[in-house]
Amino acid sequence: MKLIFEQSHPGHRSHFLPASDVPAAALPEDLARASALDLPELTESELARHYEALAQQVHGVNKGFYPLGSCTMKYNPRIDEDAAALPGFTGVHPLQSETTSRGCREVLRQAEERLTAVTGMDRMTFQPAAGAHGEYMGLLLIKAYHERRGDKNRTKVLVPDSAHGTNPASAAMCGYQVVSIPSDANGLVDLEKLREAAGPDTAALMLTNPNTVGLFDPNILEITRIVHQAGGLCYYDGANLNAIMGWARPGDMGFDVVHLNLHKTFATPHGGGGPGSGPVGCKAFLAGFLPGSALATGGEAPCQVRAFHGNFLVVVKALAYLDTLGGEGIREAAAQAVLNANYLMHLLRDGGYPMAFDHTCMHEFVITLEKLKHEKDVSALDVAKALLDHGMHPPTMYFPLIVHEALMVEPTETESKESLEAAAESYLEVLAEANENPADMHSRPLHTYVRRLDEVTAARSPIVKYEAPSA
């Protein structure tokens, strides 16, 4: 397929501006471009066909199965998009007076009310633009708390070895030393190693529960007690909240701070660079460190991470989602997510896929293909590429790092029993092919728009911009 610049023809137009009814004014010479702006020139029909062709190449939840582990790629109701498209929400400006933005402020108030109830927190801010941004703010809250108390010797953040990679990155950005806590044989936090690591230099523990291998840690109350007893605070990564919303609350588990991914759990489409939203909730004793908007505070608060109230329309979608489902609907969604994951896990396990941790899972499970790689030289990457030929998105590969040749599968609550069974059939066909014709697996996929890419060259020498041919 040609790039849009390659389809350009001089003189083609898709929009015509009316003649100017005001005198022309030239830009100051120091602001003018040295050369004309090089933009593609296409008719409206050419433009429409270009984007339709692109859309046909894209795989999304509205097109097929999308079990991307830990990312909760679920179908989102269109009513939430309709709510966010209302003119009163799309046309608002953050500098409007309070009297002309009361509806939007009420959205923020109600969203805070609903989400603090779901998480067991007391207050919440919607400033952060994404999950990792929320992690950063959450740690800033914890750092401000320790510094206010004059406890400046708390320099370490404890992070399980199965954590999302953004956890240690966020801690390091806040100036903390990261201490990795190993998992035990069951894929859970090793309590003895945690006790050894927690001490007077512990600022916080960052934890996801259920964790990245899809297991709810039964020792969670003991884990948070150990950290609190050492004087540290407990931070909850909300990436996997989809499995427990309405059933268990981080605040009741002993967590002091939580971030949510509205773009995973609460109805905003995930992926493609955004938009995201990573609101941060906290217990009352940390609420004084939360920022208002830049306008409300009259300057930057200690934990200010951006201006105003974050990605507001994402919050609108989340509120519409919460109010549509209600308390019982939220519980049902989580229960269905767990049921779907366990059903698919059993279908695949019974068909020959080895599980990294063969327990009842929560929202996701992890397959290990280490034996297949050793015996047949078929890797997790080969299996994932082969699944593309079956019209589905592959699961997460090679994560978490504690599982060799890992495939992490999260089917989500919006998949039907029939779609799970169809997906399992495809997975089993791929496994059979891997055992019978392993050499053929290295050339998969065969029927996608683009065949297997040279990923090493793409990573080392990426082409990130279009270079127009010289005249």
Secondary structure, 3 states (H helix, E strand, C coil): CCCCCCCCCCCCCCCCCCCCCCCCCCCCHHHCCCCCCCCCCCCHHHHHHHHHHHHHHCCCCCCCCCCECCCCCCCCCHHHHHHHCCHHHHCCCCCCCHHHCHHHHHHHHHHHHHHHHHHCCCEEECCCCCHHHHHHHHHHHHHHHHHHCCCCCCCEEEEECCCCCHHHHHHHHCCCEEEEECECCCCCECHHHHHHHCCCCEEEEEECCCCCCCCCCCCHHHHHHHHHHCCCEEEEEECCHHHCCCCCCHHHHCCCEEEECHHHHCCCCCCCCCCCCCCEEECHHHHHHCCCCHHHHCCCCCCCCCCCCCCHHHHHHHHHHHHHHHHHHHHHHHHHHHHHHHHHHHHHHHCCCCECCCCCCCCCEEEECHHHHHHHCCCHHHHHHHHHCCCCCCCEECCCCCCCCEEEECCCCCCCHHHHHHHHHHHHHHHHHHHHCHHHHHHCCCCCCCCCCCHHHHHHCCCCCCCCCCC
